[in-house]
Amino acid sequence: MSKAKIMIVDDEELILRAYKKELSGSGYDVIDITSGKEAIEIVKQEKIDIILVDLIMPGMSGVEMCNAVKAISPETEVVLMSGYIDEMQKNWIEFIKAGGRDFFLRKPLAETELSDIIKTILIEKRQGDENAS
């Protein structure tokens, strides 16, 4: 079985480095990107299992990126992250309508929270794939 491919999209370099280190250390293939537009180009070329995307980024919001990703790759799971709860609440319904996961990650995350969430999503995806066959 191949390693799950996880993409982290955030305009904050420190967040990218920390999350990439944690997920790489847990055995995942991790791509870190600072731009939604760049992330979409990668999704067009590669199969990405899970994308963690920041809500507020220059050029393209996490909600806009979720819409674009789901149009290209409906099976890719998209999880929204933010440190701004008010903004998260304002955008929540649009994110869900775009096909995003029905929970969000509040930054900064606790030490193993990210790995635990990724593991849970992958288990759910595997069970869904088995039930579909």
C-alpha positions in Angstrom: 0.0 0.0 0.0 1.4 3.4 -0.9 1.8 6.3 1.5 -1.0 8.7 1.7 -0.3 12.0 0.0 -1.2 15.1 2.1 -1.0 18.7 0.9 -0.7 21.6 3.3 -1.7 25.0 1.9 -0.9 27.9 4.1 0.8 31.3 3.5 2.6 31.1 6.9 6.0 29.4 6.4 6.3 28.4 10.1 3.0 26.6 10.0 4.0 24.8 6.8 7.3 23.6 8.3 5.8 22.5 11.6 2.9 20.6 10.0 5.1 19.1 7.3 7.6 17.8 9.9 4.8 16.2 12.0 3.1 14.5 9.1 6.4 13.4 7.4 7.5 12.0 10.7 4.2 10.0 10.8 5.1 8.4 7.4 3.0 10.5 5.0 4.1 11.9 1.7 3.7 15.7 2.3 3.6 18.6 -0.1 3.7 22.1 1.3 2.4 25.0 -0.7 2.0 28.7 0.0 -0.6 29.5 -2.7 -4.0 28.2 -3.5 -3.5 28.6 -7.3 -0.2 26.6 -7.1 -2.0 23.9 -5.1 -4.7 23.6 -7.7 -2.1 23.1 -10.5 -0.6 20.2 -8.5 -4.1 18.7 -7.9 -4.6 18.7 -11.7 -1.4 16.5 -12.1 -1.3 14.3 -9.0 -3.7 12.3 -6.8 -3.8 14.0 -3.4 -5.6 12.2 -0.6 -6.1 15.1 1.9 -5.6 18.8 1.6 -5.3 21.0 4.7 -6.0 24.6 3.7 -5.9 27.8 5.5 -9.0 29.9 5.3 -7.4 33.3 4.9 -4.7 33.5 2.2 -3.7 36.1 -0.3 -5.2 35.6 -3.8 -7.5 32.7 -3.0 -9.4 31.8 0.2 -9.6 28.2 1.5 -13.3 28.1 0.5 -12.4 29.2 -3.1 -9.7 26.6 -3.2 -12.0 23.9 -1.9 -14.5 24.7 -4.7 -11.7 24.4 -7.3 -10.2 21.2 -5.9 -13.5 19.4 -5.7 -14.3 20.3 -9.3 -11.0 18.6 -10.4 -10.8 15.8 -7.8 -14.1 15.1 -5.9 -12.5 12.2 -3.9 -9.8 14.5 -2.4 -10.7 15.4 1.2 -10.4 19.1 2.0 -10.0 20.3 5.6 -10.2 23.9 6.6 -7.8 25.5 9.1 -7.8 28.9 10.7 -6.8 30.8 13.8 -9.7 33.2 13.2 -12.9 31.6 14.6 -15.1 34.5 13.6 -14.0 34.3 10.0 -14.4 30.5 10.1 -18.0 30.8 11.3 -18.8 33.3 8.6 -17.4 31.0 5.9 -18.4 27.6 7.3 -21.6 27.0 5.3 -19.9 27.9 2.0 -17.1 25.6 2.7 -19.4 22.7 3.4 -21.4 23.5 0.3 -18.1 23.3 -1.6 -17.6 19.8 -0.4 -15.2 20.3 2.4 -15.1 18.2 5.6 -17.6 19.0 8.2 -15.1 20.0 10.8 -12.2 22.4 10.9 -8.9 22.7 12.6 -8.2 25.7 14.9 -4.6 26.8 14.6 -2.4 26.4 16.4 -3.0 22.6 16.8 -2.1 20.5 19.7 1.0 18.3 19.3 -0.5 15.1 17.8 -3.9 16.6 16.7 -2.9 16.8 13.1 -1.7 13.2 12.8 -4.7 11.9 14.6 -7.1 13.7 12.3 -5.3 12.6 9.2 -5.4 9.0 10.4 -9.1 9.2 11.1 -9.9 10.7 7.7 -7.8 8.0 5.9 -9.6 5.2 7.9 -13.0 6.7 6.9 -11.9 6.9 3.2 -10.7 3.3 3.2 -14.0 2.1 4.8 -15.9 4.1 2.2 -13.9 2.6 -0.6 -14.5 -0.9 0.7 -18.2 -0.3 1.0 -18.4 1.1 -2.6 -16.8 -2.1 -4.0 
